[in-house]
Amino acid sequence: MPAPIKDIGFDQIGVPGQDDTLSQDGVGGGGGVGLPSGGSGGSGNSNPTITTTNTFIFNISSNEKSFVTTVNGEQAPNSKSVRISRESLAKENKIIRVSKQGYLNNEYYEITMVDDGAPIIKNPNVSDTPLGITTKDIVLTKYVGGQVFGLPKSISGTTTNNIDFRFIQSDTDTPEEPSSYNIEFNISGEGAPVSVLKNGNKNAQFFPQAGTTKYEDVDGTKYIISSADTSLYRITEITIVKPNNKPIVLNAEEGETLETTLTLNSNYTISIITEKLEAPLDGLDPQIELVNTDPRTYNINDKSGVPLLIQKNEDVQAITIIVGDDILEFDDLEDDDVIGLTIPHKVFEKIGQYKIKLFPFSFDDYETQIREEEEPITITPKEVTPKFVEKETEKPNPPKPKDKFNPYKPLPNRGGGGGGGRTEFIEKDNFNNFDETNPFTNRGDRVDRPNDFLNYR
């Protein structure tokens, strides 16, 4: 519903219907009412001029070169460009349709001025442009088959908008092809490795699950099919099956992931093979340090072992301690930064000095506990465009002509005269006794030689 327009006389400034009408002697007078057209009221405050589009241009295109465009049922002077003013939208919504003889179209666009509750004040003595009209939002909505298609679009800040229509040729009142099509996805792998972006709209993006899923969409819908996340998945093969066409198989090379665009103009079956990418491993740099590095004395008769207090970082998964010929490995470590380990008494069999060596890893699992950070795998999108080729149908061989005798035997001319040759009809009963010379003329002359002097009776 367009916003209401209120006609106000020259000496009325305010909102009609409310008791706030002010009288004034001139524009910008002492009433203190600021106007958008410059100057300042008695209050001394000025409102900045806001530049807003007052006329919207709609460039119209379709899959046919010529067509007729109507706005609210009236034919537009230019079928490929329509101008609509903001003030006309305040009075009524505008609907743009196209038509062409012999074709069908079930789409239209509606341009609406959103009513935000505030009236539009029209006073030509104050301003040529109605007050409050420039603050209204203008929305463009597409309809297909009488239903909203996609999301309404705000065009308040635009001057030019492109709108597109699609015609379907038909000799009858009903289209020869359906207005919607079925599309089936067969996806290998796990999770949702494939992204389908519909009509370039992020809000209409969806992620089919691995396995078989089916969808239905209107004719002309554009699908952009790609990997859902190139750091996790890549598409190695896409097979597209379209009725009455040869299947199309698209393949990616190593380090590539397929990406293709498909516009629905038929039913499709799309089989997609995906590959899950292994995430690069983070680097591991385990570090340990004794909290107390001073030499210590151990009573061999104590038999309680030697305790060690060790500080470690989070990359330490195991600690190996070498005492003489004994190798001790500790892999059940606490998560704290500082932990305690005890060298057992049995290691110290003799009295003497012992050197203890500590290593922040396990000798048996060294390669997995110390490593450099792996470089991430770089996957490059490979955009491919399917080209459909109609299946070749076997045509039956043309029938071979059967050899038949010509039932007309020309007789030699008898006597003079310029009357041309005389032909005698051979009766059916005598046909078997006919002297075969040429299967067509029975005289041995060329098959393609015309005889313009035959008379038949």
Secondary structure, 3 states (H helix, E strand, C coil): CCCCEEECCCCCECCCCCCCCECCCCCCCCCCCCCCCCCCCCCCCCCCCCCCCCEEEEEEEECCCCCEEEECCEECCCCCEEEEEHHHHHHCCEEEEEECCCEECCEEEEEEECCCCCCEEECCCCCCCCECHHHCCEEEEEEECCEEEEEEEECCCCCEEEEEECCEECCCCCCCCCCEEEEEEEECCCCCCEEEEECCEEEEEECCCCEEEEEEEECCCEEEEEECCCCCEEEEEEEEECCCECCEEEECCCCEEEEEEEECCCCEEEEEEEEECCCCCCCECCCEEECCCCCCCCCCCCCCCEEEEEEECCCCCCEEEEECCEEEEECCCCCCCEEEEEECHHHCCCCCCCCEEEECCCCCCHHHHCECCCCCCCCEEEEECCCCCECCCCCCCCCCCCCCCCCEEEECCCCCCCCCCEEEECCHHHHHHCCCCCCCCCCCCCCCCCCCCCCCC
